[in-house]
Amino acid sequence: MDTNKEKDYRGMLLLGVGTIWLLSQLYFSLIKPIHPMALSPIFLSFALAIVFIHKPFPFSSKVKALRVLDFVMIGILCWIAYFYFSNQQRIVTRIPHVSPVLFQDQLVTLFLVIFLLEAVRRTIGWNLLAFVMVFIVYCFFGKYFPGFTRFNSFSFKQFAEIMTMTTDGIYGTPLSSTASFIYWFMMFGAFFAACGGGQVLIDIGMKFSNPNSGGPAKAAVLSSGLMGMVSGSAVANVTTTGVMTIPMMKKAGYEPHQAGAVESVASTGGQIMPPIMGVGAFIMAELLGISYGKIALSALIPAIAYFGSVFILVDLIARRATYLNPNRKINAKDLEFKVTPIAPRLYLLLPAALLVYMVMSGQSMRRSAMVSTLAVLAINLVPANRVGFKALVEAFKDGIKQAANIALPTAACGIIIAAVVQSGLATKFSNVVAAVGGSHLFLALLITMIGCMLLGMALPTVAAYLIAVVLFIPVMLKLGVPALVAHMFCFYFGVMAQITPPVCLASFTAAGIAGADSWKTGWTAFTYALVAFLVPYAFTYQPALLLMGSLVDTIVSGATLFVGVYALAATISGFMFRPLPPWKRALLFAIAMLLIVPEVITDVIGVSGLLILFAIEKNAAKKAAKTIAEAK
């Protein structure tokens, strides 16, 4: 069987298994709901099967034994799904650590863990695989570990019970949330993009690409932000919008590494931008037991500050370039981005508006996503912008692959979380961090930030956030930080690791499109996104920024934050009304810090300092312009 035939065969099999997966999700959602302890393993079995079909063993098209092994694993997964469906009564009603663990239970655990590790290797890579393997080894050999990490270890029977017979392991809240409603959000996103809604959002942003030097960068910020609200994937945003915005930014005079940095920063922001944020935000709502609408509203002010800082920054960078090279000529035609008229296509955004309305009005996440997906398919019947059946099939395949890719890290993190919690390591680690941080909140936050960043560099955002939940959040709670604030703090830094060297996938992807040095692009993106590394500290000390306080506190804190964001953007660009010398940039950075820190005295000093510097620079720029005019 040649490679093309192999791909076609696997494509048909992917469609078949994906269709059965969809039908089972519909059955368990609408006809016969089942307990999460039965739904989660069935869901995971389908996700693993999708991965083994879509990501076969290397050389499996040439080595028959490898091809057969993939299908043997799929066959075993079918047995595992049936096992949980037929044994759901026993599994749901059993008493943990009291009811017996059968041989079949242990066999299922063995197969499931091996298959999960192999699927992680194929889709996510060796970083997460190595991380999970360390904790599996820890489960069985914990008594040989040093210091506070030592514990008595688990037998395989205990391991099987914790991992696959309770909701403390693989089938915990992250995976059950994915099986319950995140699956439907993946479907919505895939169909919405395929049916033209995503392109409308991009085109709205690209309308800002007017014939001036800052236009393309502003278009990148806006279009990536809008698209990010729906996709929630930094790398996907870069590949979708970057192919259009990055070349235009380069034509407008931005250096390649600057263009790549702007795109990666804007695309990453999609995960923290309401109304539809990253997957971690959905799981956060489940872990906290509050509505997702509250999570989204809480994230609004910090997200606006983030995108506002990037928008101001690219404008100031363009102004600086024009000031330093006033004779530079830019061909306006090179900066024009011609789009199909947007107004006749605005109806394609109705499903997204419906989704936001349903989520914010408190309706269930699953119902909101399912109804909105049906709305996309219904609107696609309008002849004007209808896409064909083949495009819908491809969108469906993309949706099930995305759902499978989300299921894997959430399930794998279940192993890590169970190992850390059940061994007592989480409590011991929290005590160590608390001892190092003492009663000083700032030091504890700094340790948490570094930990979240390191996790985020090595792992997908959702995995980094979930591990941070068990390692760092207990310390923050002990120091009096509200639960929502603590979760949002960890989530932010898990997201920002996507643009933080040495491992920054969004920046590296953008650098590839821009033809720029990836290392330089990564550090430039880190600098451009600096506000995102400061805002979490601001809302920790002033929860009103997360709408947790009086209206007056929120307005005052938000206003000073936005002024501080302007000061920070001016610092990074090195420009106000004219280029700033290093000492003034240092002064302006200090002013920005004073404004972002939520204290009355620092706000007063910061605002006063900024007004004085603003007046000085504006007056000096006017005098310089007047002198130049007189000289001519």
Phi, psi and omega in degrees: 000122182281174187299315182297317179294323178298316180296317179297318181296315179292327177297317178293320179294320177301316179296319180295311180294321179297323179293317177297321178299314179299314181297321179293321177296319178295319181297313182284343179270321190250331188253305184225085177299142179234164182296145178305330179292343174259321182294316185300311179293326176295316178299314181296323178299317177295317181299317179295320179298318178301317180296317182292334176280313186284326182239079183288169174303145172302139179067013181294338178287342181252329181256110186299324183298322180292321179296318179295322182297321176303314184284334172295316179296321178296321178297318178295323177296324176298319178296320180297317179298316178295321180302313181289325180292319183278339181252016187298324181298314179295318184291320183288324186266352182293155179261116182303138176067007176237307178294148183292150173259114185282165178300320179299322178299317180291322179295317178300316180299315180301309180298314186296317180293317179298313181295321180296317179297318179294320179294322177298318179300319184287326188256319186258326176114186189283337183299304180293322179301313180297320180298314180294318181299321179301317183283333173293315176300320180298322180301321186265339184233027181299333182290348179261358182279155186275160169056220185290350180279349184289138170209176191285354180076164179249147165281168181295326178297317177294319178301314180298317181296315182294317188281323188231003180243002178223173177268014179269349185247234184301323185266035180283190183305317181304311181288321180295326176294318178298317181290327185283309186221335182295328174308315183288330175292324176297319178296316179301311182300318181295313181289322180299317179292317183292328184270010171104348181296319179297321180293325177298316179298317179296316182294325177299316178295320182290344176298338178283355180282066179279164184289063168217166191296331182269350185301308182300323180292320177295323177296320179297317181297313185289313184292320179292322177296316180294316180292325180295333177299331183262315186278320180066018180236120183296311182295320178297320178297316181300314182290333181280307185266332185296328181297339178261316187282321184297312177301323180291322177297320179295321177295330181281356176111355177288139176291153184307317181291331176290316180298316179296321180294316180300314181294317181293322179294315180294319182292322179295326180298342179301331182285343180248006184259116174295161009272336180250106184263195178289168182301324180304327180292324177295316180293325177302317180299320179291318181294323182275344181071031177237167182289148177296328178303321179292322177300313182296316179296321180297327184277357189296307184297311177301323180292319177296320177298320181296305182291327177298319180296318180292321180296314179295320182300311182293329176294315181291324177298318178295318179295320178298315180298319179293321180296317183284336181223072185293341182268001180295133181251131178241129179286113184301329181294330180291338184262357180278132177244105183276126180237156173297140181314129186281321185308315180293347182254002184298334180297340179292344179273354182302319178299322178294319178296320178296317179300313180298317180298314183294319180295314183289337180275000174093008178286160185298147182298318182295313180298317181300313182292319181295313181296319181293325176294317176299324179296321177300313182294324179292315180294332178295347178285344178296124188300328190304315184233032183290139173256153186285172181298323181298318179295323178293322178296317179296322178296320178298317178298317178299319181298315182289328177292321177295318179297318178296319181292334175281324182296325185295306180295327179293321178289317180297322178292335175300324177295314181296313182298316180297317180298316183291319184282310186291335178277348183086001182296324181300314180295316180296318180295317179300321179295322179294313179298318179297323179292321179291315181283339182060222179263011183268108183298318184301317181295320177296320178295321180296317178297318179297316180300312181298317179298315180296321180294317179297318177296316182294332178289327185267336189233162172300156185307313183295323179291317179299317180295316183296321179289323177298328180302318183272337183269318191249326185298323177304324178294316181296322179294322178297330181271010173090011178282129178302148185302315181298319180296316180298315179295318181294324178300310180294321180298316181302311184286333172295322178289314185293342176297340179296340180237023180247119176299154010273347180245105182217089189299319181297316180293319180295321178297315179295322179298322178297319178291322184279346185069035184250166175292124186295322181294315180295321178297318180298315180290326177294317178298318178302317179294316182296330183263017186304327181301327181290341178271349181255326183301319178303324176293322180297313183282344174289318179279338179225083183301347177301335177293341174258022180062031177250074182167188180288160179298320180297314179300319180295315181295313182294314180296318179295318181296313180293327177298315182293323176295319177297325178297319177298315180299321180292319178297319178295325178296312183294319180284337183069032184212137170238274170256349177204165179302141182259136175290162183306320184292327177287326176295321177296319178296317181294325177296319178297321178296317179299318179297318179298323181284324182285328175291121188278071174229144183300312183296320179291326178295315180298313180296316182296313179298317180298314180297320180293319179298319180295313180295321178301313181295318180298312183292320180295317179295317180295321179294321178296316180297319180296318179296320180295319179297317179296318180296319179292325180295327179286000000 
